[in-house]
Amino acid sequence: MPRNPSAGWHAGLSRAAGPHQSLPASGRFYPNSGILNQITDKLTRQNPETLKNEPRLAESWEINADATEYTFKLRPGVTFSDGTPLDAAAVAKNFDTFGSGNKELGYPISEVITNYDHSEVIDPLTVKFVFKAPALGFLQGTSVIGSGSVSPATLDLPFNELGDATKIIGSGAFVVESETPGQSLNLKAREDYAWAPRASSIRAAPISMPSNISSLPKTASASARCSPDRPISSARFRPMTSPVSRRRAI
């Protein structure tokens, strides 16, 4: 897979009908998380083998002795898909909203953040978060889906409008091109995305399927078309509702 994903990438995803929220801090419904991982980035990433946090949007960080202050140095040159710089002020607004909510616009407090007090913009690429009590899990929290940063323009919208994924403006490799609620969602690759993490290796493992396939819960199937110059040119995910369709997909 190329480091810049823009070589002809389009993807179609499907998420279940019914109420959903696309803002990272509230998009806990599993299909939403798969979408948010494509359109937003986090300050850090957690290494699945060492379980240690590694740089992502943040190049480095410092934590004070009692874990009540976290200071992050951001990588330069990152932008949201609307062209707005992902700088200290934008990150501060995200975590102020996630940590304190916004009653006027209807934003709840994120479950990822506890004991939050306020943020401080130290310089354009340095932001500090201050907590009322030790926040020992905050660093790990900066790597999860619920901490994906969105453009300040998104955070200026009423919370009840953000079920429309096209209004979620992130810094991720893809943007939501269109959505038909309960049926499909189309992603388009950003041509200017240049801050993907480098992969040191890729490992694939076979998946064991139970013999009684009909007992599986509803899930999604996927298909992809490949060509020599485009490792993955398109992908289509669709909900499956019967054992017959599950067997075809497998």
N, C-alpha and C positions, 0 to 999 in steps of 0.2 A: 504494500500500500504506500503511495507516495506521501511525503511529509505534508505537502500542500494538497488537500483533498479536492481541489477545484477542477480536476481533469474530467469533466463531464459527469460529475456526481449529481444524481437526483435520487431521492428515496421516497417511497410511499409507506406510511405507517397507518395503523388502524388502532383506535382506542374505543373502549366501550361507550355506549350511549349513557346519558345521565349526567348529573352534576359533576363537574371536575374543575380543578384550579390549575393554571399553568404557571403561576408564580413559584419560583423554586422553594421558598419557605413553606408553601402550602400545597405543593404538588406531590403529595405523598402516595397518591394512587399509583400503583406500579406502572401501568402503561405511560403515565405522564413522566415518570422518572427516566424512561428510555428516551423520550423526546428532549427533556431538559439537559441530559448529558450531551446532546448534539448541539444545542444552541447556547449553552452557558459554560463558563469556566469557573473554577474554584481557586482560592488563594493557594492551596496546597493540594497534594495528592498523597494518599496513603499507599505505601508500597505493600502489595498483598503478601509478600513473602516475609519481609522484615517487620511489617506493621508500623514502620516509622514514617512520619510525614516528610515529604520531599517538596522542593520548590515547584510551583506551578505559575500562577500569576504573581505570587510573591517570590522574590529572589532570595530573601533571607528574613529572619525574624529574631526578636529578643523577647524573653519572658522574665519579668522580675521575680524576686525570690518567693513571694507568696502567691504568685499566679493571679494577680489582680490587674496587671498591665501587660498587654501584648503589643509589640511594635513591629510592623511589617514594612519592608522595603519592596516596592513594586517594580516589576520589570518595565522598562520603557517601551514605547511604541505600540502598545496594545490599544485597540479601539473596539467599541461596540459596533454592531452592524449598521447603525445609523451614522457612523463617523465620529461620534462623541468619544473623546479620550477616556480610557479606563485609568483614571488617576486617583490620587488619595481622596479627593473630594467625593468622587463617585462611589468609591468603596465605602467611605464613611457613611454616605447617605443610605447605602444598602444595609449596612449592619445597624445603623440607628433605627431603620424601619423594621428589620428583622428582630432586633433586640428589645425595642420599645413599642413596636406597633405604630399605628397612625389612626387614632379614633375618628378624625375628620373624614378620612378617605376609606375607613372601614378595615384597615389592615390589622390582623391579629398578631400577637407575639409569636415568634418562631419557637418550636419545641427544641430546636438545636441549641439555642442560646439561653443561658441562665445567669442570674445576678448581673445583668448588663446595666451599666450606668451611662456611659457616653463615649463618643469618639473624639479624637483630636487630630487635625490635619497638621502635621509637622512641617512638611514641604510638599511640593506637587507629587512626589513619589513615595512619601512616607506617611503612614497613618498609625495612630495608636488607639487601642481600645482599652477602656478602663471599666473595671467591674467592682460592684459593691462588696463582694466577697470572693474568695478564691474560686476561679473558674478552671478547674484542672482539665476539663474535657474540651475546652474551647479550641485548642489547636487541632485536635482530631475533627472537631465540628467544621473547621474551615475546608475540609476535604470532601464533605458529603454533598449530595444533590441539593439539599435544602439551603446550602450556602452559595449557590451559583449567583454571580453578580449580574444585574440587569442595568440597562441604561437609566439614568435619572428620569428620562422622559417616560419610561414605563412606570416608575414609582410615583409619578405625578398623576397617574390615572386612578380612578376609583377602583377599589379592590374587586368589586362585583363585575367589572368589565374584563377582568383578566382570565376568565374562562376561555376567551378567544385567544388561542395561541399565537395568532399573527401579531398580537400586540406585545408579545414578550420579546424585547430587543436585548439580546445577550452579546457576549464576546466570543461565542463558540464558533466552530467551523462551519455551521449551517445556519440558515435562517428559515423560518416557516413561511413558505411561499403561499400556501392556501390550506384551508381546512373545511371539511364538511363534517360538522359535529356528529359523532357516533358512527361515522363511516370511514373517513380517511383524512390523512394529513400529509401534505407534500413538503419536503425539505429541499432546499437548494444550497449548494456549496458556495461559500464565500471565496471569491477570487483573491481577496487581500489577506486571507488568514495565513499568518506566518509565525505563530507562536505555539505550534503543536509540540508536545513533549516528544523527545527522541526515544524510540523503543530499542532496547538493547537486544531483545529476543522476542520471538513469538512462539508460543507453545499451544498445540492443539491436542485435545484428548477425546477419545470416543465417548459417546453418551449411551449409557445402558438404559434401555426402555423396558418397562414391565410387560409381561406377556398379556395382561388384561388391559389393552390400550383403551377400551371403552370406558374404563373407570377413571381416566385422567380428567382433571378439570379443564374447562375451556382455556385454550391458549391461542397461540398465533403461529402461522406457518410463514415461511419466507422463500422467495425465489430470487435469483440474481442472474444477470446476463453478463458475460465477460468477453473481452476481446484483447488481443495482444497489446494495444496501445492504451487500453483503459481497463485496469485490473477489475474494477467493478463499475459498470456504467449505470446500472439502475438496480433498485431493490424494491420488492413489493411485499408488504406484510398484510395479512388478512386474518380476521377472526375465524376460528373453526368451530362449528356447532354440532358436528356429528362424528361418530366413530369412523364412518366411511371417509370423510374428508381428512381426518387425522391420518388414516393409513396411507392415503394418497400423498400427503405432505411428507411422511416419513420415507 
